[in-house]
Amino acid sequence: MTPLTSGLAATWMLATITAASAAPAQWSAAPSMHSARGYHTATALLTGQVLVVGGDDGPAGRRFASAELYDAAANTWTMVASMGTVRHLHTATLLKSGKVLVAGGSTGPGGILASAEIYDPALNRWSRAASMSTPRAGATAVLLSDGRVLISGGIRSGRGDAQATAEVYDPDTNRWSPAASTAQVQGGHTLTLLSSGSVLMVGAGQPQLYDPNTNTWSQAGIIAYQRGSHTATRLTDGRVLVTGGFGDTGAGGNPQTDTTEIYDPAANGWGRGATMTATRAFHTATLLADGRVLVAGGEEATGAYLTTTELYDPVTNRWTLAGSLSGPRGAHTASLLPDGRVLVTGGWGDGDTYSSSEISEPAPRSAATPEPSASASSSPGANNPALVASPVAASQGRLSRLENVWPFLAAPVLLLLAIITFRFVRRRRRI
């Protein structure tokens, strides 16, 4: 083999490897739900099935009490028992018993609910749970390490009166008890259980930590971009990835953002994450079995809903495109299935509400990239590039979107260079 042939072969191989490393996720259609839904909930059960509850059908203005169950093995939806009350903007929390607690929500304009219900998958039956101390719609709930449920924020009357109050539900006693209030009123915020048992709240104002043992909130570092309608995902190494959402920028409005930030519990501090390929709010983020995070859909800064999806790799601190949804979606749900695929259901897009669902089978992690370790150090430094930047730097020096899509551009460029080189050498030989 001549030097020229060897060079061309190497260039071609590099282009092929580069293209393969950027292979997008595979999206495929799943059966449609029985009802078109947005602002519903989807809960992955201990059986591996996914329970979808309530929601609304958007322009028609109807709220639902109905529920349905997706079985990944059979690839089917089945209607199950309905709740006692229609609800959207409610919370749904999987309890340690395998039952599902649904709390709050709204029946329509001004119809904010304090009531709660529990679904038993084994009996296909709903039962009343104790009511919360205050009505809440658009609240956020999280399962605590001890099996109780913390719920906070939300609006009380539908007139934009968000609240700072919080309360805790104990399934053993079927009682709600007051919890300490957050520093500011909250809605569209996130609650994330940390490995320590504390809960990270990200929303209006600076982040806070809730300690269930002392029933107190404390400051959780300083975030560069205060936000709402974002996502917060606990990574396998214990850090928390926060993506997108609306940010408070004063008179300029609250535009959707493509920024991401990462919280390190060990340092109680924040660092910059790589910038997403699109601005997003009302999107979903799903932790995959290999430690990457799949972000799908959402509303961009123009107000349009997105079809794009992308994958975040915490090892390389990089986003890559992950294929497209069949249509634009926001206010949808995404659930990790037992086989590692991701089920996306319902939501809004193009002025309509969807009953459709689809499944992502993410492309494998590159063989050159090691899997993240839960025991890896989460201290700021060279091993965690997302935490090198200070909070000030997080709002500056944004990563170029070109950096996130370079694999898709590099392959054709390398191939073109190979062709030009080959033609140039042939021409010289003729001369």
PAPA-726415 format. One record per atom (N, C-alpha, C): residue in three letters; x negated, y negated, z negated. Coordinates in pm, whole numbers, plus 50000, padded with zeros to 5 digits. Atoms other than C-alpha are relative to their C-alpha. Layout:
ALAXYZ ...
//
This chain:
MET499145012150000 MET500005000050000 MET499114987650000 THR500805012249990 THR498604966150102 THR500304990649885 PRO499725009950104 PRO498274936949855 PRO501294992450026 LEU498775007349968 LEU501044919350042 LEU501225008249965 THR498854991250030 THR503364949350017 THR500195001449850 SER499904998750146 SER502554953449648 SER500624987549940 GLY499455012550052 GLY503294916649585 GLY501484998850025 LEU498575000749967 LEU506604918349767 LEU500815009749915 ALA499304990050081 ALA507584950049582 ALA500164995249856 ALA499935005050137 ALA506734934249247 ALA501014988749988 THR499065011250003 THR508664902849334 THR501435005050008 TRP498654994249986 TRP511664923249445 TRP500445006749871 MET499674993250125 MET511514944249128 MET500354990049891 LEU499735010250101 LEU511364913048909 LEU501364993750023 ALA498695005949969 ALA514354898149089 ALA501115009549962 THR498974990150032 THR516284930549046 THR500205001049850 ILE499904999150145 ILE515454932848676 ILE500684987749943 THR499395012450049 THR516374896348622 THR501495000050023 ALA498574999649969 ALA519714901048797 ALA500715010049910 ALA499354989750081 ALA520434932948602 ALA500164995349857 SER499915004550139 SER519704916148267 SER501124990149981 ALA498935009850010 ALA522354890348349 ALA501335005750043 ALA498764993849955 ALA525024915748446 ALA501164995949910 PRO498895004750081 PRO528374901948332 PRO500815011549941 ALA499114990150058 ALA530864920048114 ALA501055003950104 GLN498954995249911 GLN533504940648292 GLN501364997649935 TRP498655002450050 TRP537074928448246 TRP500995008050083 SER498974992249930 SER540054950148332 SER501354997449935 ALA498655002450050 ALA543794946748298 ALA500435011249906 ALA499354990550090 ALA545574963748008 ALA501514997950016 PRO498555002049989 PRO549344969047988 PRO500434987149931 SER499485012250060 SER551334937747910 SER500785003049873 MET499164998950119 MET552964932347573 MET501474999250041 HIS498575000649971 HIS556744934247552 HIS500524985650000 SER499605014150005 SER556934896647483 SER498804991150028 ALA501045010249981 ALA554954866447598 ALA499834992749867 ARG500265005650133 ARG553264851747287 ARG498774991050000 GLY501145008250035 GLY551004823647178 GLY500134996749852 TYR500015002650145 TYR550024814146822 TYR500565011849921 HIS499674987750070 HIS550654850246723 HIS498765004449923 THR501184994250064 THR548314871846516 THR499795014150054 ALA500344986349960 ALA546514903946610 ALA499055005649894 THR500764994250110 THR545164926546336 THR499585014250036 ALA500514986549976 ALA542924956846394 ALA500245008449874 LEU499644991550114 LEU544304984246166 LEU498915010449975 LEU500964989650034 LEU542345011645991 LEU500125011950094 THR499774989149905 THR543835035946245 THR499324997450134 GLY500575003749871 GLY542095017246529 GLY500994993350091 GLN498995007049922 GLN545375003846662 GLN499994985149968 VAL499955014550019 VAL546074966546694 VAL501454995749984 LEU498655004850030 LEU549164950746537 LEU500124985450039 VAL499725013749958 VAL550494919446710 VAL501334995749939 VAL498845004350078 VAL553004898946510 VAL500374985650034 GLY499455013549991 GLY555244868746569 GLY499484992050118 GLY500445009049895 GLY554204838446771 GLY501154992750064 ASP498965007349927 ASP556114817047019 ASP499775001550149 ASP500154999049855 ASP556754815747391 ASP499844986450065 GLY500395012849943 GLY555634779947438 GLY501164991350044 PRO499005009549950 PRO557904759047664 PRO501435003349961 ALA498634996150036 ALA561024779147577 ALA500324996849855 GLY499805004250139 GLY560514770547211 GLY500475010749906 ARG499554989350088 ARG561444804647071 ARG498855005049912 ARG500954993750090 ARG559674819146767 ARG500445014549980 PHE499704985750005 PHE559454856646714 PHE499815006049861 ALA500194991550117 ALA559934881046428 ALA499465013650043 SER500364986849948 SER559044910346652 SER498515002949984 ALA501374995350011 ALA555864930846629 ALA499815011850094 GLU500314988749913 GLU554154955546858 GLU498605005049974 LEU501234992950035 LEU551294980146836 LEU499315004750127 TYR500784995249886 TYR548524986347088 TYR499185012149958 ASP500784987850023 ASP547015021347102 ASP498975001150111 ALA501065000149899 ALA543665020547279 ALA499845013850064 ALA500174986649946 ALA543525058447320 ALA501045003050107 ALA498934997549903 ALA546865059347501 ALA500174988450097 ASN499885012149919 ASN546495024247649 ASN501474995950016 THR498575003249999 THR550105016247553 THR500354990149889 TRP499405008650101 TRP552134990247364 TRP501315006549954 THR498774994550056 THR554925001947131 THR500614989749906 MET499315008950093 MET557514980046962 MET500125007049864 VAL499864994850135 VAL557504984746584 VAL501004991249925 ALA499025007550079 ALA559684971446304 ALA499704985150002 SER500145014649998 SER560304933946307 SER499934994549859 MET500035007050128 MET559564909946024 MET501414995649961 GLY498715005150046 GLY562414896245817 GLY500264985750045 THR499895014249964 THR561724860745943 THR499184997350126 VAL500815004249885 VAL560604845346272 VAL498864991149950 ARG501175007650045 ARG557134830046241 ARG499044997650117 HIS501225002449925 HIS554354813446435 HIS499114991349912 LEU500985007550081 LEU551214796346301 LEU499905005749858 HIS500114993050129 HIS551184822046018 HIS498615006249989 THR501234992450017 THR548284842245878 THR500345014849989 ALA499834985450014 ALA547834880145890 ALA498675005649952 THR501224995250063 THR545304897745667 THR500115015049973 LEU500044985750027 LEU544394934645662 LEU499555002349857 LEU500334997050138 LEU544444946545300 LEU499185012949993 LYS500824988050015 LYS542154973745165 LYS500835012750007 SER499114988649994 SER545164996745148 SER500375003950142 GLY499614997749862 GLY545584994545525 GLY501274992950040 LYS498815007949971 LYS548714973545495 LYS499584986050046 VAL500295013349947 VAL548964938645648 VAL500884989649931 LEU499295011050065 LEU549914907145456 LEU500174988650100 VAL499695011549915 VAL551644880345668 VAL500564989049911 ALA499615010850092 ALA552054846545499 ALA500224987050076 GLY499765013449949 GLY553544812645580 GLY500414999750146 GLY499595002049862 GLY554004799345930 GLY501184990650009 SER498905009149975 SER556914780846080 SER501085006950083 THR498874995049920 THR560364789246217 THR500344990550113 GLY499695010549903 GLY560414757546426 GLY499704986549938 PRO500315013350054 PRO560124719746380 PRO500554998049859 GLY499595002450139 GLY560184712546007 GLY500265012449919 GLY499674987650072 GLY560754749045917 GLY498795007149946 ILE501244994150054 ILE557504755245730 ILE500345009949889 LEU499664988950090 LEU557514787545530 LEU498995001749887 ALA500844995850112 ALA556194797245187 ALA500085015149982 SER499764985750020 SER557444833145218 SER498875008450059 ALA501014990549954 ALA555234863545278 ALA500635013850012 GLU499524986449979 GLU555794899145400 GLU498815009450016 ILE501064989949987 ILE553774931345402 ILE500485011250092 TYR499694989149908 TYR553704956845684 TYR499225012449961 ASP500604987150030 ASP553044993545608 ASP499985008350128 PRO500054992549874 PRO551805011045926 PRO500435014649985 ALA499664985950020 ALA552325045545775 ALA501515002250003 LEU498544998850006 LEU556035039045721 LEU500714991750107 ASN499425009349903 ASN556555013346000 ASN501114991949932 ARG499005007150080 ARG558274991445744 ARG499404987049945 TRP500365012750062 TRP558134955245628 TRP500684999049864 SER499415002650131 SER558734945745266 SER499654985849957 ARG500275013550047 ARG558964912245094 ARG498844999949902 ALA501045002650100 ALA555954899244909 ALA500394987249928 ALA499735012450072 ALA555964871544654 ALA499704988050090 SER500205012149920 SER556214836744806 SER498854991649944 MET501055009250043 MET553354811844794 MET500614988449921 SER499505011350081 SER553614781544568 SER500404988250087 THR499695011249911 THR553824758244868 THR500135005150143 PRO499924996049859 PRO554894761445234 PRO498704996850073 ARG501235002049924 ARG551994764645478 ARG500185005050143 ALA500114995849860 ALA551724765345858 ALA498654995250051 GLY501345003549955 GLY548374765346034 GLY498985001249890 ALA500964997550108 ALA546684777145715 ALA499005010650045 THR501014989749972 THR543704800845703 THR499905009249880 ALA500084990250108 ALA543394832945501 ALA498825009350024 VAL501104990749990 VAL540544856845425 VAL500105010149886 LEU500034989550102 LEU540224889945239 LEU498744998549917 LEU501145000950091 LEU537974887044933 LEU499425013949973 SER500674987250025 SER535524914044826 SER500775008849903 ASP499264992250099 ASP537784924444538 ASP501385004250046 GLY498724995649946 GLY540774930344765 GLY501104989749995 ARG499005010750001 ARG542624898044693 ARG499884991850128 VAL499975008149879 VAL543474872544964 VAL500004985349962 LEU500055014550019 LEU542474835844962 LEU500634993250120 ILE499405007949893 ILE544644811845164 ILE499864985349964 SER500205014150029 SER544014774645199 SER500504991450115 GLY499665010049899 GLY545154743345380 GLY501345002250066 GLY498754999349925 GLY547884740645640 GLY500894988149972 ILE499055011050019 ILE550774716345674 ILE501215004849920 ARG498894996650090 ARG553754714945436 ARG501384998050062 SER498665003549953 SER556634698945626 SER500114998350150 GLY499965001949856 GLY555674696745992 GLY499794985750042 ARG500225014149967 ARG554974659445971 ARG498524996449992 GLY501445002650003 GLY551204663145979 GLY499424998749862 ASP500485001450138 ASP550904664745600 ASP499175012249960 ALA500914989250036 ALA547944688245574 ALA499684999049851 GLN500244999650144 GLN546924698745225 GLN498635006149969 ALA501294994950046 ALA543784706745029 ALA500165011849906 THR499764989650099 THR545404732244800 THR499665013950054 ALA500294986149966 ALA544524769144796 ALA500625009049894 GLU499484990350097 GLU545894800244629 GLU499535014050037 VAL500524986449983 VAL545004836944586 VAL501125010049975 TYR498994989450015 TYR547254867244638 TYR499345012849951 ASP500484987350055 ASP546734898844433 ASP501005010950040 PRO499064989649957 PRO548294929244607 PRO500365010049891 ASP499704990650109 ASP548094949944287 ASP501154995049913 THR498945005650084 THR550404926244100 THR501084993050081 ASN499075007249914 ASN552184910744399 ASN500254985849947 ARG499895013750053 ARG551444875944262 ARG499004990750068 TRP500895010749955 TRP549984843544391 TRP499584991849878 SER500485008750108 SER547844822744158 SER499254988250061 PRO500675011849945 PRO546474787544208 PRO498505002050007 ALA501465000649988 ALA542914783644333 ALA499614985450005 ALA500475013849994 ALA540794752444318 ALA500214994450140 SER499775006649871 SER541504727444595 SER498674996350067 THR501175004549926 THR539024718744868 THR499864984849987 ALA500265014350017 ALA537464684144879 ALA500874991450091 GLN499185007549907 GLN539604673645178 GLN501145008850050 VAL498904992449942 VAL542904683645337 VAL499475007650121 GLN500524991249896 GLN542444711745587 GLN501125005550088 GLY499174993349901 GLY544064725445901 GLY499125002750120 GLY500904996449891 GLY542414743346190 GLY498605003049952 HIS501304996850057 HIS539564752845957 HIS499775015050002 THR500324985850008 THR537834786345909 THR499555003649860 LEU500484994250125 LEU537184808145605 LEU499265012950036 THR500824988549965 THR534374833645632 THR499415006149874 LEU500544993050115 LEU533514859845370 LEU498525002750022 LEU501444997649993 LEU529754860845304 LEU499655012949927 SER500414987550063 SER527804891345192 SER499914998749849 SER500075002450144 SER527484875444846 SER501375000749933 GLY498655000450055 GLY531264875644803 GLY500604986149999 SER499505013649987 SER531534837844836 SER500654998150137 VAL499295002849875 VAL533634822245114 VAL499544986550054 LEU500425012349933 LEU532344796245360 LEU501204993650069 MET498945007649935 MET534884769545462 MET499374989650091 VAL500455010149905 VAL534204748945776 VAL501234993450059 GLY498855007449950 GLY536654721645877 GLY499794985249983 ALA500125014450024 ALA537364685545790 ALA498994997549888 GLY501025002950100 GLY534514669845595 GLY498855009850010 GLN501164991150001 GLN531364688445503 GLN500405014049952 PRO499664986250038 PRO531384726545461 PRO499945002149850 GLN499984996750142 GLN532124741545122 GLN499955015149980 LEU500054986050040 LEU531584774444943 LEU500975002449884 TYR499104996350109 TYR534274791044732 TYR499445012149927 ASP500464989050084 ASP533174813044442 ASP501205006049929 PRO498824994050063 PRO535994837044346 PRO499815002849852 ASN500254996850140 ASN534324844944016 ASN500214988049908 THR499855012150081 THR534364809043892 THR501154991250046 ASN498905007849943 ASN537254796344109 ASN499594985550022 THR500515013649974 THR535174766544221 THR499514999050144 TRP500565003149869 TRP534144750144548 TRP498724991849979 SER501225007950004 SER530644736444607 SER499564997050143 GLN500425003749866 GLN528904719944902 GLN499115010750062 ALA500764989949927 ALA527474743245166 ALA499154993450107 GLY500885006749906 GLY524784722045323 GLY500714988850075 ILE499465011149920 ILE525354694545577 ILE500055004250146 ILE499814996449860 ILE526784702545918 ILE499894987450085 ALA500205011749915 ALA525914679546207 ALA501284995650069 TYR498815002949919 TYR529284681846384 TYR501225005649927 GLN498784995650068 GLN532414683346170 GLN501055003450105 ARG499164994849893 ARG535054702846360 ARG501225007549949 GLY498824992050028 GLY538414720446371 GLY500405007650125 SER499614991349888 SER540054747046593 SER498775006150066 HIS501234993749956 HIS536584762546621 HIS500055014849961 THR500114986450053 THR535414797946541 THR498805000849907 ALA501114997450091 ALA533154810846264 ALA499855015149987 THR500244985649995 THR531604845446290 THR498805003749915 ARG501154995450079 ARG529454862846031 ARG499205010050082 LEU500894991449923 LEU526484878446209 LEU499525011749916 THR500424988150073 THR524984911846117 THR498894997349899 ASP501045003350097 ASP522094894845937 ASP500504991049888 GLY499425007750109 GLY524494875445712 GLY500214985450031 ARG499785013949963 ARG524294841745885 ARG501374998350065 VAL498675002749943 VAL527424824946024 VAL499844990950121 LEU500025007749876 LEU527774812646383 LEU501314992450015 VAL498835008649980 VAL530164783146430 VAL499934994550142 THR500015004149860 THR531184775046787 THR501174990850034 GLY498985008349937 GLY533074747346965 GLY500934993149903 GLY498995006850078 GLY536264731346838 GLY500074985250033 PHE499865014549987 PHE537324695146809 PHE499104993449896 GLY500845007250094 GLY534924670646649 GLY500504985949979 ASP499575013650031 ASP535724637946476 ASP498944990250049 THR500945009949947 THR534054610646682 THR500554986049991 GLY499485013550024 GLY536044580846557 GLY500904995350112 ALA499115006149901 ALA537634557546811 ALA499955007150134 GLY500114993049873 GLY536434579347096 GLY500895012150011 GLY499124988349995 GLY538954606347008 GLY499325012349943 ASN500514987450053 ASN538364642546921 ASN499755009950113 PRO500224991349885 PRO536854658947227 PRO499535013849959 GLN500534986650020 GLN536204695847247 GLN498484999650021 THR501465000149994 THR532534704147205 THR499465013550044 ASP500704987649965 ASP530104729947342 ASP498895003149900 THR501074998050097 THR527824727247039 THR500275012049910 THR499894989350099 THR527134755746799 THR499014997149887 GLU500885001450116 GLU525614756046452 GLU500015013049922 ILE500144987450074 ILE524394784246231 ILE499704997149854 TYR500185001650145 TYR524704786145853 TYR499185011649946 ASP500854990150066 ASP522044804345653 ASP500324999849850 PRO499654999950143 PRO523404814445308 PRO498794999949909 ALA501194999450086 ALA519904821245174 ALA499424986149976 ALA500545013650011 ALA518854785145240 ALA501084989749971 ASN498875009250014 ASN522344770145202 ASN499814988050094 GLY500265010649903 GLY521544750645518 GLY500465003850139 TRP499504998649864 TRP522494745945881 TRP498894997350099 GLY500905002549889 GLY520544747346205 GLY500755000550131 ARG499375000549868 ARG521284742446570 ARG500005013850064 GLY499954988349914 GLY522444771446782 GLY499964995550144 ALA500025003449858 ALA522154772747159 ALA501364994650043 THR498785006149949 THR524724751947347 THR500745009850091 MET499214991449914 MET527574771247509 MET500014994650143 THR499945004249860 THR528114769647885 THR501214991250028 ALA498805008149979 ALA531454751647837 ALA500464994349866 THR499355005350119 THR533274729347589 THR501235008649972 ARG498894990950033 ARG535904749747401 ARG500634996549866 ALA499244999550125 ALA538614748047135 ALA501145009850024 PHE498954989849989 PHE541394773247064 PHE499505012450075 HIS500584988249938 HIS539034800247189 HIS499905011149896 THR500224989150094 THR538184833747030 THR498525003749998 ALA501384995050012 ALA534874848146906 ALA500065013549930 THR499934986350051 THR534404885446845 THR498605005649982 LEU501294993650027 LEU531434902246680 LEU500015014050059 LEU500104986949938 LEU530384932246889 LEU499185009549914 ALA500694989850078 ALA528954964846758 ALA498494998250004 ASP501445001749988 ASP525474955446883 ASP499494986949941 GLY500405012250067 GLY525464922246694 GLY500184987550082 ARG499735011949919 ARG526234899046985 ARG501424995049974 VAL498685006050021 VAL529274876046987 VAL500594996350135 LEU499295003049876 LEU531794874247272 LEU500984988649977 VAL499085011450006 VAL533524840547316 VAL500834999950128 ALA499114999149884 ALA536564839347546 ALA500984988550003 GLY498945009649974 GLY538784812747697 GLY499904987349917 GLY499935012450075 GLY539934781847511 GLY500344988250087 GLU499675012449931 GLU540694746047604 GLU498754991550011 GLU501195008349983 GLU537934724447752 GLU500344985349982 ALA499845014250030 ALA537414687147713 ALA500964992950094 THR499055006049906 THR539524679348021 THR501445003149965 GLY498654995750035 GLY542534696047857 GLY500425012650072 ALA499684987849927 ALA542464725448098 ALA499575012249919 TYR500394987550065 TYR542384761147971 TYR498995007450087 LEU501154993849934 LEU539384782748061 LEU500225014850030 THR500064985749970 THR538934816448229 THR498655005849960 THR501364995350023 THR535244818348142 THR499825006449863 THR500424993850126 THR533694840047873 THR498485000149996 GLU501464999850014 GLU530164841547735 GLU499585007849877 LEU500554991850107 LEU527964862547510 LEU498854992749932 TYR501115005750078 TYR525724849547231 TYR499175011249941 ASP500934990450059 ASP522654869347132 ASP499234993149888 PRO500695006750111 PRO521414859546784 PRO498505002849996 VAL501444996949998 VAL518024875946848 VAL499254990050086 THR500665009349907 THR517194853147142 THR500554985949990 ASN499335013050010 ASN519494824147045 ASN500364994950139 ARG499675003449862 ARG520844824147400 ARG501425004550036 TRP498694996649945 TRP524244823947573 TRP499845004850144 THR499954995749861 THR524904843147895 THR501465001650041 LEU498644998549950 LEU528014843448111 LEU500425014649993 ALA499534986350024 ALA530184874148051 ALA501255003250080 GLY498854997049917 GLY532654875148337 GLY501164990649971 SER498855008950011 SER536024858348374 SER501275007549966 LEU498664994850026 LEU539484864448236 LEU500814999450129 SER499144999949880 SER542264871148488 SER500694986650020 GLY499395013249993 GLY543674836748408 GLY499564991849881 PRO500405008550112 PRO543044806848181 PRO500815003149875 ARG499324996750126 ARG543874813247813 ARG499524991049887 GLY500295006450127 GLY544064793847489 GLY501065004549901 ALA499074995450105 ALA545794801847156 ALA500335014850017 HIS499864985649983 HIS545284838647239 HIS499325007049881 THR500724992550103 THR543814866347022 THR499005009450066 ALA500994990249953 ALA540824889547060 ALA499705009649885 SER500184989750103 SER540344922346871 SER498985010350046 LEU500994989649970 LEU537424946646858 LEU500665013749986 LEU499444986550001 LEU538534982046947 LEU498955009949947 PRO500954990350057 PRO536965013446794 PRO498895004150094 ASP501024995749904 ASP535075021447115 ASP499074988650042 GLY500895011049971 GLY533374987247121 GLY500514990250102 ARG499415009449905 ARG535584971047383 ARG500784989249923 VAL499285011150062 VAL537494938747315 VAL501334997950071 LEU498655002049948 LEU541264934547361 LEU500404985449982 VAL499525013850001 VAL542514899547452 VAL501495000150033 THR498554999749980 THR546264892947426 THR500604986049999 GLY499135011750003 GLY548754865647507 GLY499294986850017 GLY500535013449992 GLY548124828647473 GLY500654991750109 TRP499465009549903 TRP548784799047699 TRP499004997650112 GLY500845003849888 GLY547494788348037 GLY500854996550120 ASP499275004249881 ASP548664770448351 ASP501464997049971 GLY498645003950034 GLY551744757548170 GLY500925011549966 ASP499174988350029 ASP552954792448082 ASP499455007449879 THR500434991450110 THR552804817247795 THR499905014250052 TYR500304987049941 TYR551374851647866 TYR500485011649913 SER499814986950065 SER552524886747782 SER498855009250036 SER501084991449950 SER549484900347963 SER498905001949896 SER501184997350082 SER546484915747794 SER498925005850090 GLU501124994849923 GLU543054925447919 GLU498885004249907 ILE501044994050082 ILE539994943747798 ILE498634997150059 SER501395002249960 SER536304934847809 SER499155011749956 GLU501024990250035 GLU533584960847821 GLU498654993150020 PRO501215008149985 PRO530494939647751 PRO498835007950056 ALA501214993749945 ALA527334947147947 ALA499065003349886 PRO500934996250108 PRO524714965247737 PRO498964989349976 ARG501115008850034 ARG522094945147556 ARG498765004450080 SER501234996949927 SER518834942947752 SER499115009249918 ALA500874990450071 ALA516484971447665 ALA498824993049936 ALA501155007350055 ALA513794945447598 ALA500354992249875 THR499575007850115 THR515874928747329 THR500345009249884 PRO499704991250113 PRO515854945746986 PRO501354996749939 GLU498745002350069 GLU519084950146796 GLU499754992349871 PRO500185007450125 PRO519564925846505 PRO500135009249881 SER499974991750120 SER518994940346161 SER500684992549887 ALA499315006250112 ALA521254933745866 ALA499044997249886 SER500975002150107 SER518204935845643 SER498934990050037 ALA501015009749958 ALA516214910745844 ALA500084987449917 SER500045012550076 SER515124879245669 SER500824989550069 SER499195010849942 SER517534850445718 SER499464986449959 SER500615012750037 SER515104823645603 SER499704991950124 PRO500335008249885 PRO514554794045833 PRO498555002450042 GLY501364998349953 GLY511484797446053 GLY499955006050137 ALA500224995349863 ALA510044812946362 ALA500875011950035 ASN499194988349970 ASN512064845046329 ASN501464996650023 ASN498635004549982 ASN515304825246336 ASN500004986750073 PRO500155012649927 PRO515024799546616 PRO501154990649981 ALA498855008950015 ALA518514786346552 ALA499904991849873 LEU500075007150127 LEU517434774746207 LEU498764991249989 VAL501195008450005 VAL514234756446299 VAL500394985349998 ALA499595014049991 ALA516104724446381 ALA500654995349871 SER499355005950116 SER517174701446102 SER501414995950037 PRO498655004749968 PRO520804689346073 PRO499994987950091 VAL500075011649912 VAL519704656746239 VAL499725004650143 ALA500344995149866 ALA518154675646528 ALA501165007350063 ALA498864992549947 ALA521344695646562 ALA500914991350083 SER499145008949924 SER523134665046694 SER499244993450115 GLN500825005849895 GLN520284656446930 GLN499345011350078 GLY500804990249926 GLY518194673947192 GLY500775012450035 ARG499174988549969 ARG521034696447307 ARG499325008750106 LEU500614990949903 LEU519914727347495 LEU500684998550135 SER499475001349865 SER520344725347869 SER500875012050035 ARG499154989149954 ARG523174745548019 ARG499255008750100 LEU500794992349906 LEU520644756148282 LEU499305011549929 GLU500694989750076 GLU518874775648008 GLU500895012149978 ASN499074989150024 ASN521994796347956 ASN500335008050124 VAL499634992949877 VAL522454805648320 VAL498785003150087 TRP501204997949919 TRP518824809148432 TRP499925013950060 PRO500144986949936 PRO519064846848489 PRO500745000950132 PHE499224999349878 PHE521724841248753 PHE499334992150114 LEU500655008249900 LEU519564815348932 LEU498635005650039 ALA501374995649977 ALA516154831948901 ALA499905010750107 ALA500104988949907 ALA516874863249102 ALA500014995550146 PRO500035004349859 PRO517844846649434 PRO498804991350033 VAL501175008449975 VAL514994821349396 VAL498775008650024 LEU501144991149984 LEU512424848849352 LEU500065007650131 LEU499844992849875 LEU513844868149644 LEU499684991050119 LEU500275009549892 LEU513724837049864 LEU498504997550014 LEU501455002049995 LEU510084831149769 LEU499295011950064 ALA500594988049941 ALA509274866949863 ALA500165000050152 ILE499745000249855 ILE510884863150206 ILE499124989550068 ILE500825010749941 ILE509084830050273 ILE498545004350007 THR501394995450003 THR505744845150168 THR499745010350108 PHE500154989449900 PHE506264875350391 PHE499944994250141 ARG499975006049867 ARG507134854150696 ARG498744991850026 PHE501195008349985 PHE504204830650633 PHE498795008750032 VAL501154991049978 VAL501704859450618 VAL500075006150139 ARG499844994249865 ARG503124875550935 ARG499614989750107 ARG500315010449902 ARG502834842351117 ARG498494997750010 ARG501455002050000 ARG499204838151011 ARG499315011450075 ARG500614988749932 ARG498394873051140 ARG500134998550152 ARG499825002049856 ARG499864864251479 ARG499054989450052 ILE500905010649959 ILE497764832551492 ILE498565005350005 
//
